[in-house]
Amino acid sequence: MDLKAMIDSLSEIGCTDEERKTAKMLYDSDRYPELIRYLKKCRCGLIEQMHDSQRKVDRMDLLIRKAEKESV
């Protein structure tokens, strides 16, 4: 898959339509250094979402463990 196609499919990996449009605009303008910085920024957002999800899973695990202890 080439770079343009990958940018077009950013929404499939969790980026917003606005992020995809901005990345496409930077790509179409041959502003690669800015595109790279922008993609790294988007990546940080995805990592933060992943960490938020992990915190939720950790809390669910704690809830399950407490329920298991009380059911004994």
Backbone hydrogen bonds, N-H to C=O, Kabsch-Sander energy under -0.5 kcal/mol:
donor,donor_aa,acceptor,acceptor_aa,energy
6,M,2,D,-2.1
7,I,3,L,-2.6
8,D,4,K,-2.3
9,S,5,A,-1.0
10,L,7,I,-1.6
12,E,9,S,-1.4
13,I,10,L,-1.5
14,G,11,S,-1.1
15,C,10,L,-1.7
20,R,16,T,-2.3
21,K,17,D,-2.7
22,T,18,E,-2.4
23,A,19,E,-2.6
24,K,20,R,-2.6
25,M,21,K,-2.4
26,L,22,T,-2.4
27,Y,23,A,-2.4
28,D,24,K,-3.2
29,S,25,M,-1.5
30,D,27,Y,-1.8
31,R,26,L,-2.7
32,Y,30,D,-0.9
35,L,31,R,-2.5
36,I,32,Y,-2.9
37,R,33,P,-2.0
38,Y,34,E,-2.7
39,L,35,L,-2.9
40,K,36,I,-2.1
41,K,37,R,-2.0
42,C,38,Y,-2.5
43,R,39,L,-2.3
44,C,40,K,-2.0
45,G,41,K,-1.7
46,L,42,C,-2.0
47,I,43,R,-2.4
48,E,44,C,-2.4
49,Q,45,G,-2.1
50,M,46,L,-2.1
51,H,47,I,-2.5
52,D,48,E,-2.5
53,S,49,Q,-2.3
54,Q,50,M,-2.3
55,R,51,H,-2.4
56,K,52,D,-1.9
57,V,53,S,-2.3
58,D,54,Q,-2.7
59,R,55,R,-2.2
60,M,56,K,-2.2
61,D,57,V,-2.7
62,L,58,D,-2.1
63,L,59,R,-2.4
64,I,60,M,-2.5
65,R,61,D,-2.6
66,K,62,L,-2.5
67,A,63,L,-2.4
68,E,64,I,-2.5
69,K,65,R,-2.2
70,E,66,K,-2.1
71,S,67,A,-1.4
72,V,69,K,-0.9
